[in-house]
Amino acid sequence: MANPSNPITGKWQQPAGQPYEGLWFEFSEDGSFQEVYSEMGVSSSGTFIVSDDLIYLEKARHTFGLVGKFEGRYKIDSGSMLMSLCDIGEKAPVDLSKARFYLKQ
């Protein structure tokens, strides 16, 4: 379950210039998340757990059926976040070199 004092709680969106401009994640205090990329009609939801710089998403629903466990790394600096998620079944990336950039909404 997410910690209410965890800085990842809230809505994060990729700004202009990012590969998926407009894509957003919303992480709730109850440990649930929602992901929406309206430009392609994609959405997903499920639960998440964070531990240090690791994030684990359990996608229970996805528009294209991409459900299961996704591991990643993240780093929050004030109102911005870098997050790198791997493909289903892969281990979390070792660093943030391929991370996407998000701004807190």
N, C-alpha and C positions, 0 to 999 in steps of 0.2 A: 504494500500500500504506500502511496506517496505521502511524503511528509509535508504538512501544510506550510512549513517554513522553507521548503525547498524552492530555490529560485526558478526551477523549470516550470512550476505551476503557472498557468496562464496561457495566453494565445501568442503564437510565434508565426510570423509570415515572411516568406522570401520576398525581398524588395525587387524593384526594377533592376535589370542587369544580371539577375541570377537565372540559372537554367530553367527553373520552374516558377517564374515570377507569379506571385499570387497564391502559391501553395501555402497552406497553413496547417499547423498542428495546435490543438488546444489540449493541455494537460490539466486534469482536474485533481483536486485534493483527495478525492476518493480513490485515486489510482486508475481512473479511466482516461482514455484519450480519444480524440476525434481528429481525423486528417481529411482535408478537402482541397481538391484542385479543380475548381469549377471550370476552368478553361478547357479541360478534357473530360468533364463530367465524372471525375473519379472521387470516391470517398471511401474511407475505411474507419474502423473503430475497434476498440478493444481495451486492454489494460496495459499498464506499464509499471516497471520497477526501476529505480535508479540506485546505483551504488558507486560512490566516488564519482569517477568520470564515465562510468558505463551506464547505458540505458538498455533495457530489455522490453521490447514491445511484443505483446501477444495479440496479433490481429485476428479478431473473431469474425469480422465482416469486411469485405473489400469488393468494390464494384466489379473487378475482373477476377475475383476468386483467389487473390493472392493472400491467403490466410496462413497463420502459423507464427512461429517465433522468429523475431528479427532482433539481432544484437547490434549495438553501436556504441559510439563514444560521443560525448558532447562537452562543450566548454561554454560557460556563460560569463560574459564580461559586461556588467552594467545592463543595458537594454538590448544587447545583441547576443546571439548564440551561434556557435558552430556545431553542426551535428552531422555525423557520418554514420549511416546505417548500411549494414551488409545485406546481401541477398539472403533469402530464407535458407536456414540450415548452415550458414557459414558463421564462423567466429567473428567477434567484434574486430574492427580494424585496429591495427597497432598504433595509429596516430590519426591526426585530423587533416592529413594532406589532401584528401578528396572530399572534405566536409562541405556542406552547403551552409550558406549564411542566412540567418533569420533575424528579424527585428521583433521585439516585444510590442504587442499591440495594446 
